[in-house]
Amino acid sequence: MLCFVFLLHITCRGFQSTMIPSPFALGATLVASIVTVHYAHAATDSLQTTLVKPARAINGIAPTTRSYWMRQANQALADVLGTPCPFAAFGTAIVNHTGHGLGNLICIGANTNPETGNPTLHGEIAAIQNCTSILTDPKGPYNLTAAESLLAFSQLSLYTNAESCPMCASAIRWAGFKEYIYGTSIDRLVGEGWAQIRISSMEVFRQSFDLASTTRLMGEVLANETDPYFLWQYDPDYRCPSGCARRNGRCKAH
């Protein structure tokens, strides 16, 4: 069995970070077991369950650990964009929970539509793109083949501070993540004035039962902390996120 040690080293539009190594094993035996398990799940558990009780330990991961990584999804805004209060404050962190302790960060992403002019670069898409580049970099710490990189996502968890749009939720399913965890719901975003495609992640997952992989869906985790990143934009009386203050009607970093 081939074994790879995970060590994050990412440069993204000026952002650079290094994380502690963690074990990440891929090999013929493991690949075969992953495929077998996922096909079995697809046959018996095609409909996903949204879990909105963050006090539960899901897949052996403590609620405090979930909270930690959701905060890192929020932190991705400042790390990538240089501000904790961009207007479209959608941040993502992709994590390997197969090691010990809190787990290990593989990559992050944030919505970069205004910076890149690419309307598809939501936080989740940006993070998946970053992870793919890191995992397959021939000079990087993993040096995975394309096939190994595709399989690696089945061991990773994606945390995003707001429920994914149908495009991103579909990308999460195509990637075959082990887990997808979001904070603020689409319903809450719509209620606060955000324009959204009103198709929930649950519905996208329900209609993706043909896929061989399964992804555990957990919703509204740490929403009390993610909500403020999306409530000030259309409510002039709402407080700015921590580290920001209103200037000319918009929240700006101190």
TIVO-719856 format. One record per residue (C-alpha): x negated, y, z. Coordinates in pm, whole numbers, padded with zeros to 5 digits, always signed. Layout:
// TIVO-719856
       c1       c2       c3
        X        Y        Z
...
***
This chain:
// TIVO-719856
       c1       c2       c3
   +00000   +00000   +00000
   -00129   +00341   -00090
   -00125   +00594   +00192
   -00135   +00970   +00163
   -00200   +01224   +00439
   +00023   +01529   +00416
   -00148   +01865   +00451
   +00040   +02170   +00331
   -00149   +02436   +00143
   +00087   +02654   -00059
   +00047   +02979   -00241
   +00376   +03135   -00351
   +00378   +03495   -00469
   +00122   +03591   -00210
   +00241   +03350   +00062
   -00012   +03103   +00195
   +00028   +02859   +00483
   -00142   +02551   +00626
   +00028   +02282   +00829
   -00090   +01993   +01048
   -00142   +01663   +00859
   +00124   +01396   +00888
   +00151   +01038   +00758
   +00328   +00985   +00428
   +00302   +00638   +00277
   +00398   +00535   -00074
   +00331   +00203   -00243
   +00488   -00077   -00439
   +00646   -00243   -00135
   +00783   +00081   +00003
   +00911   +00194   -00335
   +01096   -00134   -00381
   +01252   -00111   -00037
   +01362   +00249   -00095
   +01533   +00159   -00422
   +01704   -00145   -00269
   +01834   +00050   +00030
   +01965   +00336   -00181
   +02151   +00110   -00421
   +02311   -00067   -00126
   +02418   +00264   +00024
   +02558   +00383   -00308
   +02783   +00077   -00320
   +02908   +00094   +00038
   +02890   +00458   +00140
   +02950   +00676   -00165
   +03148   +00941   +00021
   +02938   +01161   +00244
   +03039   +01296   +00584
   +02989   +01656   +00685
   +02866   +01676   +01042
   +02943   +02002   +01219
   +02846   +01891   +01569
   +02484   +02004   +01603
   +02466   +01859   +01956
   +02443   +01514   +01798
   +02111   +01344   +01731
   +02139   +01236   +01366
   +01894   +00987   +01213
   +01702   +00999   +01540
   +01631   +01373   +01508
   +01708   +01579   +01819
   +01928   +01890   +01791
   +01641   +02106   +01915
   +01431   +01982   +01624
   +01709   +02067   +01378
   +01726   +02416   +01526
   +01351   +02460   +01493
   +01353   +02384   +01123
   +01661   +02592   +01051
   +01472   +02883   +01206
   +01186   +02806   +00968
   +01433   +02833   +00679
   +01514   +03182   +00809
   +01143   +03254   +00851
   +01085   +03165   +00485
   +01244   +03498   +00395
   +00964   +03695   +00558
   +00695   +03450   +00448
   +00792   +03457   +00081
   +00952   +03800   +00039
   +00775   +03996   +00310
   +01095   +04096   +00489
   +01334   +03917   +00729
   +01629   +04107   +00583
   +01639   +04087   +00203
   +01985   +04149   +00060
   +02031   +03790   -00062
   +01876   +03624   +00244
   +01878   +03262   +00129
   +01581   +03069   +00268
   +01483   +02701   +00258
   +01234   +02470   +00428
   +01160   +02114   +00318
   +01037   +01887   +00595
   +00887   +01542   +00641
   +01041   +01381   +00951
   +00866   +01046   +00906
   +00577   +01147   +01133
   +00581   +01213   +01505
   +00706   +01516   +01695
   +00887   +01794   +01513
   +00790   +01668   +01170
   +00584   +01854   +00913
   +00660   +02132   +00670
   +00599   +02041   +00308
   +00704   +02365   +00139
   +00938   +02662   +00163
   +01137   +02874   -00077
   +01350   +03186   -00083
   +01589   +03341   -00331
   +01369   +03529   -00579
   +01622   +03639   -00840
   +01532   +04009   -00813
   +01158   +03947   -00812
   +01144   +03700   -01103
   +01450   +03781   -01313
   +01533   +03409   -01308
   +01898   +03367   -01199
   +01846   +03001   -01107
   +01568   +03057   -00852
   +01782   +03025   -00544
   +01600   +02931   -00226
   +01662   +02559   -00268
   +01550   +02548   -00632
   +01240   +02752   -00551
   +01152   +02518   -00265
   +01201   +02203   -00475
   +00983   +02356   -00746
   +00715   +02444   -00490
   +00721   +02094   -00339
   +00690   +01933   -00680
   +00386   +02146   -00761
   +00225   +02063   -00426
   +00293   +01689   -00442
   +00164   +01647   -00798
   -00133   +01886   -00783
   -00432   +01670   -00893
   -00659   +01884   -00674
   -00414   +01895   -00383
   -00393   +01679   -00072
   -00133   +01436   -00211
   -00218   +01395   -00580
   +00099   +01195   -00643
   +00200   +01079   -00986
   +00525   +01212   -01127
   +00698   +00884   -01039
   +00564   +00890   -00683
   +00670   +01252   -00641
   +01025   +01171   -00747
   +01041   +00892   -00489
   +00886   +01108   -00217
   +01195   +01328   -00198
   +01391   +01034   -00058
   +01186   +01070   +00262
   +01228   +01446   +00298
   +01487   +01673   +00461
   +01598   +02005   +00312
   +01701   +02281   +00552
   +01869   +02589   +00408
   +02019   +02877   +00604
   +02337   +02888   +00395
   +02544   +02621   +00225
   +02413   +02552   -00122
   +02598   +02663   -00432
   +02709   +02380   -00665
   +02393   +02421   -00875
   +02166   +02377   -00574
   +02379   +02107   -00411
   +02360   +01913   -00738
   +01982   +01959   -00748
   +01963   +01823   -00392
   +02156   +01514   -00499
   +01947   +01465   -00814
   +01633   +01491   -00601
   +01770   +01226   -00366
   +01674   +01396   -00040
   +01716   +01188   +00272
   +01896   +01478   +00443
   +02045   +01815   +00355
   +02114   +02052   +00643
   +02272   +02396   +00604
   +02363   +02682   +00834
   +02624   +02936   +00721
   +02911   +02784   +00521
   +03036   +02895   +00180
   +03373   +02969   +00340
   +03204   +03209   +00581
   +03010   +03375   +00299
   +03328   +03428   +00097
   +03506   +03564   +00404
   +03228   +03818   +00450
   +03243   +03949   +00092
   +02992   +03731   -00090
   +03073   +03625   -00445
   +03041   +03246   -00459
   +03136   +02955   -00679
   +03395   +02805   -00446
   +03294   +02442   -00465
   +03168   +02301   -00140
   +02862   +02080   -00099
   +03097   +01814   +00031
   +03283   +01814   -00301
   +02960   +01797   -00501
   +02847   +01503   -00289
   +03186   +01334   -00320
   +03160   +01350   -00699
   +02800   +01221   -00708
   +02871   +00864   -00607
   +02732   +00730   -00935
   +02382   +00828   -00827
   +02169   +00551   -00678
   +02049   +00765   -00388
   +02238   +00893   -00087
   +02179   +01211   +00109
   +02300   +01271   +00465
   +02488   +01602   +00479
   +02491   +01813   +00795
   +02674   +02144   +00792
   +02688   +02460   +01003
   +02377   +02377   +01203
   +02261   +02680   +01405
   +02519   +02891   +01221
   +02525   +03139   +01510
   +02169   +03233   +01410
   +02199   +03205   +01033
   +02526   +03402   +01005
   +02369   +03740   +01092
   +02146   +03719   +00784
   +02461   +03736   +00568
   +02703   +03955   +00765
   +02544   +04300   +00744
   +02552   +04339   +00365
   +02925   +04410   +00336
   +02992   +04531   +00688
   +02833   +04871   +00756
   +02891   +04832   +01129
   +02723   +04493   +01165
   +02381   +04484   +01328
   +02073   +04407   +01122
   +01877   +04086   +01172
   +01593   +04097   +01422
   +01301   +04301   +01294
   +01516   +04523   +01073
   +01709   +04851   +01103
   +01957   +05032   +00879
   +01827   +05297   +00645
   +02046   +05445   +00372
   +02311   +05182   +00436
   +02080   +04880   +00401
   +01883   +04676   +00650
   +01511   +04731   +00611
   +01216   +04578   +00790
   +01066   +04794   +01065
***
